[in-house]
Amino acid sequence: HSGIARVQGPRPSTGAVTGTCSGLEARFQGELLDALCKVSRKDADRIAWLAYGKYQDQLDKKPYGQPFWEVYDVETVNPTAEWLTMYEEVKEEAAGWGLEF
């Protein structure tokens, strides 16, 4: 954990686009950080490169995703079924890389 002064939370659009962060991104960040604390530096490096490889070709396009009001029911503040399914699929893929959630 050395070198981490604070956790700033998810930054899906680096603050450039309004409303592009939801509770699931924050939840995933917390679960991901917890899972990463259980792996070696070598495995963490391998996992980081796997994740980077998924998005490397899109980085110059700045894929911001969908705004909160499209992925959550704003009255109940619950994720839509589609958004929750995507979250679970991403988490399952990351588990396949060796992370224990």
C-alpha positions as CSV (number, residue, x, y, z in Angstrom):
1,H,0.0,0.0,0.0
2,S,3.0,2.3,0.2
3,G,2.9,5.3,-2.1
4,I,-0.8,5.8,-1.9
5,A,-1.7,9.0,-0.1
6,R,-5.4,8.9,-0.8
7,V,-7.9,7.4,-3.0
8,Q,-9.7,9.9,-5.2
9,G,-12.4,7.7,-6.5
10,P,-13.2,6.7,-10.1
11,R,-12.4,9.2,-12.9
12,P,-14.1,7.7,-16.0
13,S,-14.0,11.0,-17.9
14,T,-11.4,12.9,-15.9
15,G,-14.1,15.4,-14.9
16,A,-14.4,16.5,-18.6
17,V,-18.0,15.2,-19.1
18,T,-20.8,15.8,-16.7
19,G,-22.6,12.8,-15.2
20,T,-20.3,10.0,-16.5
21,C,-19.7,8.3,-13.2
22,S,-22.1,6.1,-11.2
23,G,-22.1,4.1,-8.0
24,L,-21.1,1.0,-9.8
25,E,-17.8,2.5,-10.9
26,A,-17.1,3.5,-7.3
27,R,-18.1,0.0,-6.1
28,F,-15.9,-1.6,-8.7
29,Q,-12.9,0.5,-7.7
30,G,-13.3,-0.5,-4.1
31,E,-13.6,-4.2,-4.9
32,L,-10.8,-4.0,-7.4
33,L,-8.4,-2.3,-4.9
34,D,-9.3,-4.9,-2.3
35,A,-8.7,-7.8,-4.7
36,L,-5.4,-6.3,-5.9
37,C,-4.1,-6.2,-2.3
38,K,-4.2,-10.0,-2.4
39,V,-1.9,-10.5,-5.4
40,S,1.8,-10.2,-5.9
41,R,3.4,-7.2,-7.6
42,K,4.2,-9.4,-10.5
43,D,0.6,-10.5,-10.9
44,A,-0.6,-7.0,-10.4
45,D,1.6,-5.8,-13.2
46,R,0.3,-8.6,-15.5
47,I,-3.3,-7.7,-14.6
48,A,-2.6,-4.0,-15.3
49,W,-1.3,-4.9,-18.8
50,L,-4.3,-7.1,-19.5
51,A,-6.6,-4.3,-18.5
52,Y,-4.6,-1.7,-20.5
53,G,-4.7,-4.0,-23.5
54,K,-8.5,-4.0,-23.4
55,Y,-8.7,-0.2,-23.9
56,Q,-5.4,0.8,-25.5
57,D,-6.8,1.3,-29.0
58,Q,-9.6,3.5,-27.6
59,L,-7.7,5.9,-25.4
60,D,-7.3,8.5,-28.1
61,K,-11.0,8.5,-28.7
62,K,-11.8,9.2,-25.0
63,P,-14.7,6.8,-24.6
64,Y,-16.6,8.4,-21.8
65,G,-19.5,5.9,-21.7
66,Q,-23.1,6.8,-20.8
67,P,-24.3,9.4,-18.4
68,F,-25.6,8.5,-14.9
69,W,-29.3,9.1,-15.9
70,E,-29.0,6.6,-18.7
71,V,-27.5,3.8,-16.6
72,Y,-29.4,4.3,-13.4
73,D,-33.1,4.7,-12.5
74,V,-32.8,8.2,-11.1
75,E,-35.9,7.8,-8.9
76,T,-34.7,4.6,-7.1
77,V,-31.0,5.2,-7.6
78,N,-30.5,1.6,-8.7
79,P,-28.5,0.6,-11.8
80,T,-30.4,-0.6,-14.8
81,A,-30.4,-4.3,-15.5
82,E,-28.1,-3.7,-18.6
83,W,-25.6,-1.6,-16.5
84,L,-25.6,-4.2,-13.7
85,T,-25.0,-7.0,-16.2
86,M,-22.1,-5.2,-17.8
87,Y,-20.6,-4.6,-14.3
88,E,-20.9,-8.3,-13.5
89,E,-19.4,-9.3,-16.8
90,V,-16.4,-7.0,-16.3
91,K,-15.9,-8.3,-12.8
92,E,-16.1,-11.9,-14.0
93,E,-13.5,-11.2,-16.7
94,A,-11.2,-9.6,-14.1
95,A,-11.6,-12.6,-11.9
96,G,-10.5,-14.7,-14.8
97,W,-7.2,-12.8,-14.7
98,G,-6.6,-14.0,-11.2
99,L,-8.4,-11.5,-9.0
100,E,-10.4,-12.8,-6.0
101,F,-13.4,-10.6,-5.3
